[in-house]
Structure formats: structure tokens, C-alpha cells
């Protein structure tokens, strides 16, 4: 029983979601889902929303079409075109 509770706690701690747009309405990043070495960023675009990934190890932002680079602004502009 205790092992099952500990395993559930480890799984629950493996993912953390933050909502920066909730406290600062003007920001482009609506939510950040932290999944260990990768963060998923939900970004507000002029025509909807999109998802970027950020590698904590490589320190790069990647778009869904596998274009990666070190700058968040550049990744958002590629995503929202």
C-alpha cells in the first residue's frame, strides 16, 4: 500500500504546470508544462495557439516542424507565422 502511494507521488511530481498568462495577461506564453528535461510551452499566436518544446539539457526551443534554436522570440515567430 505504501509503495503504491509513493509510486503515485513520483508520477504526479514528474509533471508540473504553470500558467504565467493567468497572473500577467499580456504575455505570449499561456502555460508551461514541466516534464523533467523537457518543458512544453503553450504560446498565444494571432490566429490561435501553438506548442513549443524547450530542452533544458540542450537549452533550445523547438517548433513542431523540428526547427530548433536558442531564442524564445525567434521560435514564437516561426511558430506563429
Buried (B, 14 or more C-beta within 10 A) or exposed (E): EEEEEEEEEEEEEEEEEBEBBEEEEEEBBBBBBBEEEBBBBBBBEEEEEBBBBBEEEEEBBBBEEEEBEEEBEEBBEBBBE
